[in-house]
Amino acid sequence: MSKTDVLPKTSKRNLITVERTPAKITESTPVVNADLLQPQKKAARVKTASDRKRILLTGCNSLVGHQLFQQMRNDDIMIKTGGKAHEFLGTLIQKDDGFVPMPSETIHVLNSKTAPKTFTKGVLTSDIIVIDLLSGTDQAEAECIIKLLRQPLHEQGGKQQKLIVLSSVLSWLSTPKGDSDFSDSDFTKRVPNPRYQYLKNLENLAMTSAKINLNLKVHVVCSGLPFGNGEANDIFYEFFRRSWLSSHPELAALPVIGSGQNCLPTIHVNDLAMCVRQLTEAAEPFQKQYLVAVDQCKQKKQCDIMQAISSTLGSGAIKHVKLQDVIHEEWVELLSLDLAISTSPEFLEKSCEWHCADGITSETMMMLNQEFNHFRGLFPLKVFIGGPPVSSKTHFATKLAQAYGIPHLKIFDMI
């Protein structure tokens, strides 16, 4: 990335502008066309009219929701075969409703508070329901959906349905370390801290629903910390932003809590959506209820991830900080996680096309940098200051370079 690339100064007003860049994401915006960034090879996925499904996505205006829609839609195939495309229903994450759009205007929005009857009908008539706890779906809304699906068999007319709950590795936050990596079969050992107890409660509520409604197939997907496609979340965005501004002395070094030797399980949002798609399209239904979706990164240590981000996007500097000094930061719990866990083997089959299986490393950061630039609308800005001799050209150029943390190129240095 060119050092002449400029981000706004770190004032509150400009930070809000940077964070709201994803609000410009629309289907017509070239820079966020998912197919330009990661071809999905949709032509290889043969569909027929009988494959038409009604799909409900909660929090469809989230980063994960956008990618789920892109992975699960089949209108581009159906328009060629003359079949009918999937019908999508969705709910919105209210805190992002004002500036993050839905992935498509064809999605029928449901609201459990303003139209409860329509909401109930939408849930009970959907073939596939995806509850995205990872992106902040309202807990009460998620619980309402699960309880509707737990109704006895005769009350739902015998309709076959599939429920997929996207959860987080934060439900393992306080789990004692084992002698080896955890696997999906160890899910009964997971121990969340009190703040994330609701994740485990909703996971268990969903998995027991299949015992009451025999026509309901339930899968819980435990996701690693998501990254990629603009970092529109509360995890890695702050560190990508800091690296962008790394020439600024106050932001030059990325923080590493303690020694930084803790393991951070991660996954690219494209790969997470791919795992969900595999659950919905598999020829043979998955037998497991609890599955783990993380990448196969060999450099999972917190310090390795921070070093890769800083070295590729910024100055390469990191600094070790004490937990008590950053305890009030939003990202402190996420970076304090120490969990070695393996992805479910079902997601490693040949049919699974991973977009970023190696996680966040120095080799993959160039691709992640391009995604960050595209989704954030960040493009090189070059400033030329000219004028007659002794007109303070050098003085003002130096002041601008210092204020924005960008290189100052002088004519005599380049000759």
Secondary structure, DSSP 8 states (H G I E B T S, - for coil): --TT-----S-HHHHHHHHTGGGG--TT-GGG-HHHHS---GGGS---GGG--EEEETTTTSHHHHHHHHHH--HHHHHHHT----EEEE---GGGTTTS--S-TTSEE--TTT-HHHHHHHHHH-SEEEEETTTT--HHHHHHHHHHHTS-GGGGTT--EEEEEEEEGGGGTT----SS-B-GGGGGG----GGGHHHHHHHHHHHHHHHH-TTEEEEEEEE-EEE-TT--SSSSHHHHHHHHTTTSGGGSEEEEETT--SB--EEEHHHHHHHHHHHHH-SS----SEEEE----S--BHHHHHHHHHHHHS--EEEEE-GGGSTTSTTHHHHH----B---GGGGSTT---SSTT-S-TTTHHHHHHHHHHHHT----------STTSSHHHHHHHHHHHHT-----HHHH-
